[in-house]
Amino acid sequence: MGKKIGILGGTFNPIHIGHLLLGETARCYENLDEVWFMPSGISYLKKNISIPDGSVRLEMVREAVKDNPYFRASDVEVLREGNTYTSDTLVWLTEKFPDDSFYFIVGADSLMHMETWHQPEIIFQNCTVLAAIRDDVDFVKLEVQKDYLISKFHAKINLLPYPFMDLSSTEIRRRVREGKSIRYMVNNEVLSFIERNHLYLTD
């Protein structure tokens, strides 16, 4: 029997407790064996944003997840040259680990525009999508979108109840620039990493 592996991708600039809570929620809800946190390499969606090198963000993710035995930091996308595409990642994973099943964890807002991503049909063929829904989203609209994607792409999509947390990496970076505390927005390991490496002090 292969493993059930959750994939939580993102820029992680920086990784914060909302990301960690989402990973743990998905693990428990779907009974996943592991959750891999996968910082992106060169994101074609965020070319105009100043982002620390992938190796720096990968090390920060390692620090963030090291106390959870079910969490892993994955270097798959950081090591890949060129633009990072989810479709390419999932194809590589399913070929590399053919006995395992992959669950791609996204926010509900992503579900609304996944059809516009690079090769969406490849994404849906190679994973089950776990879409995290918060209390403030239009559940009926989300169900309609889910049914549409299932019909068009034969997608496997599960809706994942997720506690509302209004927290963003953008807000954390702004607070660091302004000299404000980010304690409890990130875990202690990430806080120490940011301070030690003098991250986000300027735009």
C-alpha positions as CSV (number, residue, x, y, z in Angstrom):
1,M,0.0,0.0,0.0
2,G,1.3,3.4,-0.9
3,K,1.1,6.6,1.1
4,K,-1.5,9.3,1.0
5,I,0.6,12.5,0.6
6,G,-0.7,16.0,0.8
7,I,1.1,18.7,-1.3
8,L,0.9,22.2,0.0
9,G,2.7,24.5,-2.4
10,G,3.3,28.3,-2.3
11,T,5.9,31.0,-2.3
12,F,6.0,30.8,1.5
13,N,7.3,34.3,1.7
14,P,7.3,33.7,4.7
15,I,5.5,30.5,5.8
16,H,3.1,31.4,8.6
17,I,0.9,29.6,11.1
18,G,-2.0,29.7,8.6
19,H,-0.1,27.5,6.3
20,L,0.8,25.1,9.1
21,L,-2.8,25.0,10.3
22,L,-4.0,24.3,6.8
23,G,-1.5,21.4,6.4
24,E,-2.6,19.9,9.8
25,T,-6.3,20.3,9.0
26,A,-5.9,18.6,5.7
27,R,-3.8,15.8,7.3
28,C,-6.4,15.0,9.9
29,Y,-9.5,15.5,7.7
30,E,-8.2,13.3,4.9
31,N,-6.2,10.9,7.0
32,L,-3.0,11.7,5.1
33,D,0.2,9.9,6.0
34,E,2.4,13.0,5.3
35,V,2.1,16.6,4.1
36,W,4.8,18.0,1.9
37,F,5.3,21.8,2.1
38,M,6.7,22.7,-1.3
39,P,8.1,26.2,-1.8
40,S,7.9,27.4,-5.4
41,G,11.0,28.0,-7.5
42,I,10.3,30.7,-10.1
43,S,6.5,31.4,-10.1
44,Y,5.2,32.6,-13.4
45,L,2.4,34.3,-11.4
46,K,4.6,36.4,-9.1
47,K,7.4,37.6,-11.4
48,N,7.0,41.3,-10.3
49,I,7.4,40.5,-6.5
50,S,10.8,40.6,-4.8
51,I,11.2,37.1,-3.3
52,P,14.1,35.6,-1.4
53,D,16.0,32.9,-3.2
54,G,14.4,29.5,-3.2
55,S,17.1,27.9,-1.0
56,V,16.4,30.5,1.7
57,R,12.6,29.9,1.6
58,L,13.2,26.1,1.6
59,E,15.4,26.4,4.7
60,M,12.8,28.6,6.4
61,V,10.1,25.9,5.6
62,R,12.4,23.2,7.1
63,E,12.6,25.2,10.3
64,A,8.8,25.7,10.3
65,V,7.9,22.1,10.0
66,K,10.7,20.3,11.8
67,D,8.6,19.7,15.0
68,N,5.8,17.8,13.2
69,P,6.6,14.2,12.4
70,Y,4.0,14.2,9.6
71,F,5.3,17.3,7.8
72,R,8.1,17.4,5.2
73,A,9.9,20.3,3.4
74,S,10.2,19.4,-0.3
75,D,12.8,20.8,-2.6
76,V,11.2,19.5,-5.8
77,E,10.2,22.9,-7.2
78,V,13.1,24.9,-5.8
79,L,15.6,22.7,-7.7
80,R,13.7,22.8,-11.0
81,E,15.1,25.3,-13.6
82,G,12.7,27.7,-15.3
83,N,9.1,28.5,-14.4
84,T,7.3,26.5,-11.8
85,Y,4.2,24.8,-13.0
86,T,2.0,22.7,-10.7
87,S,1.2,20.3,-13.6
88,D,4.9,19.5,-14.2
89,T,5.3,18.9,-10.4
90,L,2.4,16.5,-10.2
91,V,3.5,14.5,-13.3
92,W,7.0,14.2,-11.8
93,L,5.6,13.1,-8.4
94,T,3.3,10.5,-9.8
95,E,6.1,9.0,-12.0
96,K,8.6,9.1,-9.2
97,F,6.2,7.6,-6.6
98,P,3.8,5.5,-8.6
99,D,2.4,3.7,-5.5
100,D,1.5,6.9,-3.6
101,S,-1.6,9.0,-3.9
102,F,-1.3,12.8,-4.0
103,Y,-3.7,15.4,-2.6
104,F,-3.1,18.9,-3.7
105,I,-4.2,21.4,-1.0
106,V,-5.5,24.8,-2.2
107,G,-7.7,27.6,-0.8
108,A,-11.3,27.8,-2.0
109,D,-10.4,30.9,-4.0
110,S,-7.9,28.9,-6.1
111,L,-10.6,26.5,-7.0
112,M,-12.5,29.3,-8.7
113,H,-9.8,29.9,-11.2
114,M,-7.8,26.7,-11.4
115,E,-9.2,26.2,-14.9
116,T,-6.9,29.1,-16.0
117,W,-3.7,27.5,-14.6
118,H,-1.1,26.0,-16.9
119,Q,-2.4,22.6,-18.1
120,P,-5.3,22.2,-15.7
121,E,-6.3,18.9,-17.2
122,I,-2.9,17.5,-16.2
123,I,-3.3,18.8,-12.6
124,F,-6.7,17.1,-12.2
125,Q,-5.5,13.8,-13.7
126,N,-2.7,13.4,-11.2
127,C,-4.1,14.3,-7.9
128,T,-7.2,14.8,-5.7
129,V,-7.7,18.5,-5.0
130,L,-8.5,19.4,-1.4
131,A,-10.1,22.9,-1.4
132,A,-10.1,24.6,2.0
133,I,-13.4,26.4,2.6
134,R,-13.8,29.1,5.2
135,D,-17.0,30.4,6.9
136,D,-16.9,33.6,4.8
137,V,-17.1,31.9,1.3
138,D,-20.2,31.3,-0.8
139,F,-20.6,27.6,-0.3
140,V,-23.3,27.2,-3.0
141,K,-21.0,28.9,-5.6
142,L,-18.2,26.7,-4.6
143,E,-20.3,23.5,-5.0
144,V,-21.3,24.7,-8.5
145,Q,-17.6,25.2,-9.4
146,K,-16.7,21.9,-8.0
147,D,-19.3,20.1,-10.0
148,Y,-18.3,22.0,-13.1
149,L,-14.6,21.0,-12.8
150,I,-15.6,17.4,-12.1
151,S,-17.7,17.3,-15.2
152,K,-15.2,19.0,-17.5
153,F,-12.0,17.5,-16.3
154,H,-13.2,14.3,-14.5
155,A,-11.5,15.9,-11.5
156,K,-11.4,14.5,-8.0
157,I,-12.2,17.3,-5.6
158,N,-13.0,17.2,-1.8
159,L,-14.0,20.3,0.1
160,L,-12.0,20.8,3.3
161,P,-13.6,22.7,6.2
162,Y,-10.9,25.2,7.5
163,P,-11.0,27.6,10.4
164,F,-11.1,31.2,9.2
165,M,-7.7,33.0,9.7
166,D,-7.2,36.4,8.2
167,L,-3.4,36.3,7.9
168,S,-1.2,36.9,4.9
169,S,2.5,36.8,4.1
170,T,2.1,40.3,2.6
171,E,1.0,41.6,6.0
172,I,3.8,39.9,7.8
173,R,6.4,41.4,5.5
174,R,4.9,44.8,5.9
175,R,5.0,44.5,9.7
176,V,8.7,43.5,9.6
177,R,9.5,46.5,7.5
178,E,7.7,48.7,9.9
179,G,9.5,47.2,12.9
180,K,6.3,45.7,14.3
181,S,6.0,42.3,16.1
182,I,5.1,39.2,14.1
183,R,5.1,36.9,17.1
184,Y,2.3,34.3,16.9
185,M,1.8,35.0,13.2
186,V,4.7,32.7,12.5
187,N,6.1,30.0,14.8
188,N,9.2,30.6,16.9
189,E,11.5,28.8,14.5
190,V,10.5,31.0,11.6
191,L,10.6,34.2,13.7
192,S,14.2,33.4,14.6
193,F,15.1,32.5,11.0
194,I,13.7,35.9,9.7
195,E,15.6,37.8,12.4
196,R,18.8,35.9,12.0
197,N,18.8,36.4,8.2
198,H,17.6,40.0,8.3
199,L,14.7,39.2,5.9
200,Y,12.0,41.6,4.8
201,L,13.6,44.8,6.3
202,T,13.2,46.5,2.9
203,D,10.9,46.0,-0.1
